[in-house]
Amino acid sequence: MPRFLLISPSPPWDADFAGLIEADGTAVTRVPPTAIATVAAFAPPGVEVVLQDETLEPIDFDAAADFIGITANVSQLARAKWIAAGFRAKGRTVIVGGPHITLDPGAFEGLCDVAVTGEFEGVAEAFYTDMLNGALKPLYAGGRPDLTTSPIPAWDLYDNDRALIGIAQTSRGCPFECNFCDVIQYVGRAQRHKTNDQVIAEVQKLYDVGYNRIFLADDNFTVYRKRAASLLEALAAWNGRDGRGYVTFHTQVSIDIAADDRMLALCAEAGLTNLFIGVETVNEESLKESLKRQNVAVDMRARIANIVSHGLEPVAGLMVGFDADSRRIFEQQYDFAMQLPVGTFKVSSLSAPVGTPLYEDMLRAGRVVADEDRTQYQAGDQITNIHPAQMTREELYVGTRWLISRLYHPDGFWTRLQAMAARLAPSPLPARSHPHDPPGRARSKRLFMEMMGSMRRRDSGVARVLEQTADLMRARPDIRDTLADILHTWLLNFHGQIAKGGYHPAWAELDSPPFDDPAFADQQAPAPMPRPVRVDSIQPLRA
């Protein structure tokens, strides 16, 4: 029986998805890798599949396996190439699939024996038949298949108590055309959906294996209102019903949902409480430049306030480094962000992933950096792969890191949390059922409490916020659970930024980025940290 080792490489630097690690080195990741679990679900009898998440365990190049499968998006590229080269050197048959090889097949030239481009559903049967017959082809082109053929991922093969949040993919594709987005280049702009029954079966499976937070992986969950409403009604009919405890769902939406009160009410009823929104920038010229038309001429403050008034928790993405951005953009973004009722921001430097219109534009203009890995690698470490128009790459890094530091500062978070609390409506879930609290969450709960205790001891600002939030929760028991979730999201992301070097405690106290101050000339990217970090490894931030 052939043994197929499926590997999800670790991004070399990504604070937004940093996990936790115990004192004995046992890691807990943020989100489990759905790609390898889906590929495994197609395996027929006669193929033994083993899943490996590199964020949990280091790669063993002597592992017993007949075939090595590696799936990688742009943030995993560097590790994927290293892993592929290591197994090729051992004489193993290496198979590479996923978004990056689809958009840039040449990236793995000489590093793999078999390339799987596009999505796996369309080629799964032929691929596994050829594997069993010992006749794998050099290329399988999967295209963009009907998602009703996609199975429930093989979560029974994954160590689920070592992930913080489960994941269920509900659709692929997004109709918008942001020029920096590689997702639409890979999965297309025509959104394809799983059926309601498929999604409910997937979330039930995640419930059964021990998750109480579930990310609905959808590039724009509510863009097709009729379909979204139908699925939300199905989720509301499942969540906290028939003796089940309730779970909370997370997903990605665009800001236009804020103008649809019915859709927001359906989100609350379904338990879809945490909404990531690509706000991007206060600079309208940058929105136009990047074709982010859905955000142009929008009163972002009023719309996000309306989302919060329905009991929902927005998490906002901000981006800096567009051609229309001067060095003042960082302070402008900070002032803008502090007016929004948002607890957690995810801040990034503009980069140009291979395969995007932005990459092609920058390549023609000679503005892609002359470094092979950096040319292809997205700016997870806040070092962009392009030359900005109105600042240097180093200035963009310093400004981005300053903005992260200012927005994650405990005092800034507390100001925004109070603004959220003033608008938050109570969740309907506690009146329906009890929270799902399975035994499989014990490890992640313990690690989170240890992380919170470590941050409290080492940072007086965090200690103060925890006390203030506890007082607020006692004063507002109707929104206690929502406040706790907002605090949880901020702490987990703040911990990731500290541990991965994104947060600079001295810069967090400055009113503007330290571009010209030699005392703050720390302009190098943080050292790569491919695994989660120990909860007790954070150094003191202030007295």
Disulfide bonds with the S-S distance in Angstrom:
none
